């Protein structure tokens, strides 16, 4: 699609350059509203997982709540009940759900 637009711009000369400007603006807007926030979210998720330590309460993407019992190179062992431990991949920890679990609720008076 972009190649077609570029070929039309080259064939039409400077007059069709005006049709190329909106396409460039769409790409710039797409980058700032879609790609950049997603990259930031991935960076925050990676940083959060790297900072987790034994005893932290977490929630997995499947919704399983527990405490980290052991940390491996690519996995966490999560204790979900007394003596019940499940091993999860580090990428299965949910940043939003875990932060919501560890954030105290405001008490309404």
C-alpha positions in Angstrom: 0.0 0.0 0.0 2.8 2.4 0.9 4.7 1.4 -2.2 1.7 2.2 -4.4 1.4 5.6 -2.8 5.1 6.3 -3.3 4.9 5.2 -6.9 1.9 7.5 -7.5 3.8 10.4 -5.8 6.8 9.8 -8.0 4.7 9.6 -11.2 2.6 12.6 -10.4 5.4 14.9 -9.4 5.1 17.5 -6.7 1.3 17.8 -7.1 0.5 14.4 -5.6 2.9 15.0 -2.7 -0.1 16.5 -0.9 -1.7 13.0 -0.8 1.4 11.6 0.9 1.3 14.0 3.8 -2.0 12.6 5.3 -0.6 9.1 5.1 2.6 10.1 7.0 0.5 11.9 9.6 -1.6 8.7 10.1 1.5 6.7 10.6 2.9 9.2 13.2 -0.4 9.3 15.1 -0.6 5.5 15.0 2.9 5.3 16.5 2.2 7.8 19.4 -1.2 6.3 20.3 -0.7 2.6 19.7 2.9 1.5 19.5 4.6 3.7 22.0 2.2 3.0 24.9 2.4 -0.7 24.3 6.2 -0.6 24.4 6.0 1.3 27.7 3.6 -1.2 29.1 5.9 -4.1 28.2 8.8 -2.3 29.7 6.9 -1.7 33.0 5.8 -5.4 33.1 9.4 -6.6 32.6 10.7 -4.3 35.3 7.9 -5.4 37.8 8.7 -9.1 37.2 12.4 -8.5 37.7 11.8 -6.7 41.1 9.6 -9.4 42.6 11.0 -11.3 45.5 10.1 -14.2 47.8 7.0 -13.6 49.8 5.4 -11.0 47.5 1.7 -11.5 46.8 0.9 -11.9 43.1 -1.9 -12.7 40.7 -1.4 -14.6 37.5 -3.0 -13.8 34.2 -5.2 -16.8 34.9 -6.5 -15.2 38.1 -4.7 -17.4 40.6 -3.7 -15.6 43.8 -0.7 -16.6 45.9 2.7 -15.7 47.4 6.0 -16.3 45.7 7.7 -19.2 47.4 10.7 -19.7 45.1 12.2 -17.8 42.2 13.9 -19.6 39.3 15.5 -18.3 36.2 12.4 -18.3 34.1 9.8 -19.4 36.6 8.1 -18.6 39.9 6.9 -21.2 42.4 3.7 -19.7 43.9 2.2 -21.0 47.1 -1.6 -20.8 46.6 -2.5 -22.5 49.9 -0.7 -24.0 52.9 1.7 -26.5 51.3 0.2 -26.2 47.8 2.7 -24.8 45.4 2.4 -24.3 41.6 5.1 -23.3 39.2 4.4 -20.5 36.7 6.4 -18.9 34.0 7.5 -15.4 34.8 5.5 -14.0 31.9 2.2 -15.2 33.5 2.3 -12.7 36.3 -0.2 -9.9 35.8 1.1 -6.4 36.6 -2.2 -4.7 37.0 -3.9 -7.4 39.0 -0.9 -7.9 41.3 -0.6 -4.1 42.0 -4.4 -3.9 42.7 -4.0 -6.8 45.1 -1.2 -5.1 47.0 -2.7 -1.6 47.0 -4.7 -0.9 50.1 -8.2 0.2 49.6 -9.2 3.7 50.8 -11.6 3.5 53.8 -14.7 5.6 53.3 -15.8 7.5 56.4 
